[in-house]
């Protein structure tokens, strides 16, 4: 026992990295990791722009309390990030830096990443990321990198954690936008359709739609029928409520139809997007009501994190340091039943946490007359 305690107190050197899309609260996690570790007398190396930063000495540096001063309320990540940084198939330019262009040769630099981790004598790597980044982290764990994951995504779709930081801020941003749309929708007697992020899960649409008082909420989990939405609109006009707000998740789809994707400009991976515009056209044709659409896009990823996200991010970051202290490996810190625990990293990346159709939030919304476009 005494030996265990001494081991925990010995100088540790850890790394911290952010990967995937940015997300409000990332800086709050970094701050908690750095302060928690430095207060234990450890050293923390910041790794810039994802895992491959480990391969570039100028992108790996010791973090001090000054580096994390005044960042708890800022969006983005002081370490930078990329969603093109999979070390198992890294696309590189001639200068060896990762490329944002597609059709570049792919190389596997995972062994070099593992070697760099050991050369730096890091004990653990705190990886702050969503399912893509944590999947890579899990694969790197097989190469001997001790990983402690921190779940990050505005989409809230990660398994094994009831909540991810960033979600509250995204919902708040979307709700603010819906609040603003109400006035213009009512003034012009229009149907306003707002497309929110979330990939294949409808969490942001559901929560912001309810908080913003939307009339129709469309989720990937509940395919919609155009005529059911039209009935809801007619009903509002009959009751002299001559406007409507529709919140649509980017992954929403009609019954028997498909999700809507944007054409990749650069021949790269296709991305969800465009459902609001399509729906506006379809609904206008069907009902004759004037419709307008807007896509909130990356606004949902920016801005100051809400107090709730700062708190969750801080708890997760501090818990990640405790996990390192206990010698836990290849785990993820997770928020469950109002507390932060650790779960096996692998359990976070098997599948996707979708909105359950029988969720009480959906039942409550239906009871208030909100349509999900399905009945
Ligand atoms: O996963 C977060 C997210 O913002 C999704 O909601 C969205 O579909 C996607 O990332 C957009 O990613 P990109 O950074 O490639 O535009």
Boltz pocket constraint, residues with backbone or C-beta under 6 A from the ligand:
constraints:
  - pocket:
      binder: B
      contacts: [[A, 21], [A, 22], [A, 83], [A, 130], [A, 153], [A, 154], [A, 155], [A, 197], [A, 198], [A, 199], [A, 250], [A, 271], [A, 272], [A, 301]]
      max_distance: 6.0
